[in-house]
Amino acid sequence: MELSVDRERCIGAGMCALIAPEIFDQDEADGRVRLLDSTPTAPHHPTAREAAHSCPAAAIGLRDR
């Protein structure tokens, strides 16, 4: 799995950081998403998918490798 984020599209809702804090965080300056791990290990795939699907701005890209 490979993740990407579109910080310009992000509205700072923070759902990703709440659902998968080991993968996503919010920038303290502007509240937008920060990607901590673009290639999470298999145990983190379910929460990464949930976070991507929960993003109200569709700012998280997910690609299976």
DOMAR-184023 format. One record per residue (C-alpha): residue in three letters; x negated, z, y; residue number from 1. Coordinates in nm, 2 decimals. Each point is the difference from the previous one (the first is absolute). Example, Ala and Ser with C-alpha at 12.3 -4.5 7.8 and 13.67 -1.06 7.14 Angstrom:
<nodes>
NODE   rodren       c1       c3       c2   sese
NODE      Ala    -1.23     0.78    -0.45      1
NODE      Ser    -0.14    -0.07     0.34      2
</nodes>
This chain:
<nodes>
NODE   rodren       c1       c3       c2   sese
NODE      Met     0.00     0.00     0.00      1
NODE      Glu    -0.12    -0.08     0.35      2
NODE      Leu     0.17     0.13     0.31      3
NODE      Ser    -0.01    -0.12     0.36      4
NODE      Val     0.16     0.12     0.32      5
NODE      Asp     0.11    -0.17     0.31      6
NODE      Arg    -0.06     0.25     0.28      7
NODE      Glu     0.17    -0.22     0.26      8
NODE      Arg     0.32     0.00    -0.21      9
NODE      Cys    -0.01     0.37    -0.07     10
NODE      Ile     0.25     0.21     0.20     11
NODE      Gly    -0.16     0.34    -0.09     12
NODE      Ala     0.29     0.13    -0.22     13
NODE      Gly    -0.25     0.17    -0.22     14
NODE      Met     0.18    -0.05    -0.33     15
NODE      Cys    -0.31    -0.14    -0.17     16
NODE      Ala    -0.21     0.31     0.10     17
NODE      Leu     0.28     0.23    -0.13     18
NODE      Ile     0.04    -0.18    -0.33     19
NODE      Ala    -0.36    -0.08    -0.08     20
NODE      Pro    -0.24     0.21     0.22     21
NODE      Glu    -0.29    -0.08    -0.23     22
NODE      Ile     0.04    -0.37     0.10     23
NODE      Phe     0.14     0.00     0.35     24
NODE      Asp    -0.04     0.20     0.32     25
NODE      Gln     0.12    -0.02     0.36     26
NODE      Asp    -0.23    -0.07     0.29     27
NODE      Glu     0.00     0.30     0.23     28
NODE      Ala    -0.03    -0.22     0.30     29
NODE      Asp     0.29    -0.23    -0.05     30
NODE      Gly     0.18     0.12    -0.31     31
NODE      Arg    -0.04    -0.32    -0.18     32
NODE      Val    -0.10    -0.04    -0.36     33
NODE      Arg    -0.36     0.05    -0.12     34
NODE      Leu    -0.09    -0.13    -0.35     35
NODE      Leu    -0.22     0.24    -0.18     36
NODE      Asp    -0.03    -0.18    -0.33     37
NODE      Ser     0.07    -0.37    -0.03     38
NODE      Thr    -0.05     0.00    -0.38     39
NODE      Pro     0.16     0.31    -0.13     40
NODE      Thr    -0.05     0.09    -0.37     41
NODE      Ala     0.27    -0.04    -0.25     42
NODE      Pro     0.14     0.35     0.02     43
NODE      His     0.07    -0.06     0.37     44
NODE      His     0.18    -0.34    -0.05     45
NODE      Pro     0.35     0.15    -0.02     46
NODE      Thr    -0.02     0.19     0.33     47
NODE      Ala    -0.18    -0.30     0.17     48
NODE      Arg     0.29    -0.22    -0.10     49
NODE      Glu     0.26     0.25     0.12     50
NODE      Ala    -0.18     0.03     0.33     51
NODE      Ala    -0.01    -0.37     0.05     52
NODE      His     0.37    -0.04    -0.09     53
NODE      Ser     0.09     0.29     0.23     54
NODE      Cys    -0.17    -0.14     0.31     55
NODE      Pro     0.28    -0.08     0.25     56
NODE      Ala    -0.22    -0.25     0.18     57
NODE      Ala    -0.13    -0.17    -0.32     58
NODE      Ala    -0.36     0.06     0.13     59
NODE      Ile    -0.15     0.06    -0.35     60
NODE      Gly    -0.11    -0.29    -0.21     61
NODE      Leu    -0.04     0.05    -0.37     62
NODE      Arg    -0.16    -0.24    -0.25     63
NODE      Asp    -0.05     0.05    -0.37     64
NODE      Arg    -0.34    -0.11    -0.11     65
</nodes>
